[in-house]
Amino acid sequence: SDALLIKPTEQYPLDKMAEIDGLLKKNKAATPEPVKKDDKRNSLADEYGEGIHEFYETVPNASIVKRIVVKNGEGHIYSQKTTKFGSVYWYKDDVLITEKEYIRNSE
């Protein structure tokens, strides 16, 4: 757009801007609609029902405890990841949280 201010009659900047607009529209049309967090929470509630459901998983260099907590029709996934090096991380729906928050909300 700055190029058009300097030389408004040049065809090259107009062609490039039209090409970019076409690519942007094409990418926008190809992008799938994101899943709403509420939909995910409700699907957890539908799948597991009220209560706390605990699962254990081992991945390379870490062990994971996953707790699916469903309260009042809303589900969340709490995870505790312990690395083989001794570091411990806690997550709520894949967002890092504190140990206190993990314990308070998942027990």
PLY file of the C-alpha trace (Angstrom):
ply
format ascii 1.0
element vertex 107
property float x
property float y
property float z
element edge 106
property int vertex1
property int vertex2
end_header
0.00 0.00 0.00
2.96 2.35 0.57
4.10 1.70 -2.97
0.78 3.01 -4.26
1.36 6.29 -2.43
4.67 6.80 -4.22
3.59 5.65 -7.68
-0.20 5.27 -7.76
-0.34 4.44 -11.47
2.11 1.49 -11.36
0.48 -1.83 -12.26
3.02 -4.11 -10.53
2.04 -3.17 -6.93
-1.64 -3.55 -7.83
-1.01 -7.02 -9.28
0.99 -8.14 -6.22
-1.64 -6.85 -3.80
-4.37 -8.69 -5.72
-2.25 -11.87 -5.66
-1.74 -11.61 -1.89
-5.44 -10.92 -1.29
-6.29 -14.05 -3.28
-3.87 -16.16 -1.22
-5.26 -14.79 2.03
-8.83 -15.56 1.00
-7.80 -19.06 -0.08
-6.10 -19.74 3.28
-9.05 -18.35 5.21
-11.43 -20.65 3.36
-9.19 -23.69 3.98
-8.85 -23.06 7.73
-11.22 -25.32 9.68
-13.51 -23.87 12.30
-11.82 -24.18 15.71
-13.46 -26.36 18.35
-14.87 -24.24 21.13
-13.55 -24.99 24.60
-17.10 -25.35 25.88
-17.72 -28.12 23.35
-14.63 -29.99 24.56
-15.63 -29.58 28.20
-19.16 -30.80 27.51
-17.89 -33.77 25.50
-15.68 -34.80 28.45
-18.71 -34.58 30.72
-20.78 -36.68 28.31
-18.05 -39.29 27.88
-16.94 -39.74 31.50
-19.81 -38.56 33.69
-19.54 -36.75 37.04
-16.51 -37.50 39.18
-12.74 -37.93 38.93
-11.26 -40.42 36.46
-7.51 -41.14 36.68
-5.24 -42.60 33.98
-1.52 -43.33 33.88
0.66 -42.91 30.82
4.36 -43.35 30.11
6.06 -41.37 27.36
9.77 -41.13 26.53
11.57 -39.43 29.44
8.41 -38.86 31.52
5.43 -40.40 33.27
2.04 -38.69 33.23
-0.94 -38.91 35.56
-4.10 -37.62 33.87
-7.21 -36.83 35.85
-10.42 -36.02 34.08
-12.57 -34.04 36.49
-16.24 -33.54 35.70
-18.27 -31.23 37.96
-21.65 -29.68 37.19
-21.58 -30.94 33.60
-18.20 -29.36 32.82
-15.04 -31.45 32.33
-11.36 -30.55 32.60
-8.18 -32.57 32.05
-5.59 -32.18 34.80
-2.14 -33.64 34.18
0.94 -34.16 36.32
4.06 -34.77 34.24
7.13 -36.12 36.04
10.29 -36.22 33.94
13.00 -38.83 34.41
15.23 -35.97 35.56
12.93 -35.27 38.51
11.12 -32.14 37.29
7.36 -32.09 37.89
4.87 -30.01 35.89
1.11 -29.63 36.35
-1.43 -28.71 33.67
-5.10 -27.90 33.38
-6.38 -28.39 29.81
-2.76 -28.20 28.54
-2.09 -24.88 30.35
0.64 -24.83 32.99
-0.69 -24.43 36.56
0.69 -24.63 40.11
0.85 -27.77 42.22
-1.62 -26.26 44.70
-4.15 -25.60 41.94
-3.69 -29.16 40.65
-4.27 -30.66 44.10
-7.16 -28.35 44.98
-9.11 -28.97 41.78
-8.33 -32.59 40.98
-8.66 -34.39 44.31
0 1
1 2
2 3
3 4
4 5
5 6
6 7
7 8
8 9
9 10
10 11
11 12
12 13
13 14
14 15
15 16
16 17
17 18
18 19
19 20
20 21
21 22
22 23
23 24
24 25
25 26
26 27
27 28
28 29
29 30
30 31
31 32
32 33
33 34
34 35
35 36
36 37
37 38
38 39
39 40
40 41
41 42
42 43
43 44
44 45
45 46
46 47
47 48
48 49
49 50
50 51
51 52
52 53
53 54
54 55
55 56
56 57
57 58
58 59
59 60
60 61
61 62
62 63
63 64
64 65
65 66
66 67
67 68
68 69
69 70
70 71
71 72
72 73
73 74
74 75
75 76
76 77
77 78
78 79
79 80
80 81
81 82
82 83
83 84
84 85
85 86
86 87
87 88
88 89
89 90
90 91
91 92
92 93
93 94
94 95
95 96
96 97
97 98
98 99
99 100
100 101
101 102
102 103
103 104
104 105
105 106
